[in-house]
Amino acid sequence: MPTVLTTEGMRVLEYLIRVAPNVDLNDLNTFPTYLGAHEALGLEMIGGTWGESLDRQGLGSLAEWTLENGFPAITGFIIDKTEKRPGKGFFKLYGKNPDIDATWWLSEVRKSKAFPWSEVLRSNSDRLSANNQSDEKRITFSLRKNARTVREVTSEHSRFFLKSEWGPISPYWPALSFSKRSVGDFLRREYNPASDFIVYVGTSNPTRTKEAQFRKRLLSVLVAEPREPIPTDRLVPWESWQEQLTEHGKLWPFSFAVREAWRCRNLLLARDVTPVAYEALGIHRNWGGVVEVLGSEREALLSLEIEWVDLPNRIVVQKVSAKEDRQREIIANGPLNAALTRMHDLIKGRIANGRVVSRELPARTLPAGTNLILVLDAKLRDQNNLCALCGQLIPLDTTKKLLQCSPDRIDSKNPSYGEDNLQITHLACNLAKNDGSSEDFEEWLQLVAGDHSDSE
């Protein structure tokens, strides 16, 4: 998979994009030098030569990134002040000889001047941002696990929903269960697992909350995954489910999985911390439901002392939640969502039509259980938003139909749109490849580019 350009490499690329219009192929004095690049970027000398120093501070990353992605060799813009050409490392990376491949070098400079670098830079910047966000999530998880107060795991946008329970969250019952399906509908509509929390409060009923220490107390703080409700017996241990069936029957048939959970250390009375919300739970229409904690009561919750609870199914739940989070991110990204949805519908349409239109070709298929939107998204990310056939950027928000992304079967003779036989291309490239092979397309591409040499 192509590497993602580092932050230092992006800085060098941005600099070269700025100076590109001033580079004249007929006047080597217009080319930036390694020393000049240092001065323009405010870099210190950290190598034996100015070239080595710049290589360690982004130029090397940029060179490898452009090579891996098949982009023009834009690093050839920078030359040695005395030699009037790039350093030996530039030519070595591309398998060229500095003494005989000057024509190739200048042709790469020419291509670089005409290449749409701004679009590539924007795409990579989005990618780097996404990667940084993933790193932040990993760091955040460590901090959340070791948090000592609610404030440490929340943001200014966090909402809190109070829910009565017979006991705290624990490995015995690692699920958010409810008796009324309307509760699930409300949470799917109002609750955001990226920022919001459920707060358990023990009931006052000695039959339900048998342990007196839990009655009317703030018990737990947790993050749930508000997908389609799951039968509770699939989320809790079998022994726990059987015990509750014997004692209460199918009182809590549906549940949401719990992603993260903490127990409240001091077990404070709910009426002392959230009196209004706690009283609202007792209103008949709210029985079995949830009530949002607002105003000063929300502020009071932030000071609660908490302790991490390690749930038995946490890893599995988080893997599922990661997919749910990605789907939410896709929906929030208008151009990406539109592009993926269009490709999804195209594949579904081709599969449906393939069953009745042609008896000569095998019907196109999709492996059972495939989440096509996520597969297409992963493919596009793996390809760094580049066409798998021509290697150029695929703009997601383009109005030019032939530049739109298109799902392509790698082996056209294989009817499957499975993950191993799927790639994303420009629509124009897909149409050009048609039912040929990638090798056929390469030959065609060389021909139209004028690089084809007839062996005869």
Secondary structure by P-SEA (a helix, b strand, c coil): ccccccaaaaaaaaaaaaaccccccccccccccaaaaaaaaccccccccaaaaaaaccaaaaaaaaaaaccccccccccccccccccaaaaaaacccccccaaaaaaaaaaaaacaaaaaaaaaaaaaaaaaaaaaaaaaaaaaaacccccccccccbbbbbbbccccccccccccccccaaaaaaaaccccccccbbbbbbbccccccccccccccccccccccccccccccccccaaaaaaaaacccccccbbbbbccccccccccccccccaaaaaaaaccccccbbbbbcaaaaaaaccbbbbbbbccaaaaaaaaaaaaaaaaaaaacaaaaaaaaaaaaaaaaaaaaaacccccccccccccccaaaaaaaaaaaaacccccccccccccccccccccbbbbcccccccccccccbbbbcaaaaaaaccccaaaaaaaaaaaaccccccc
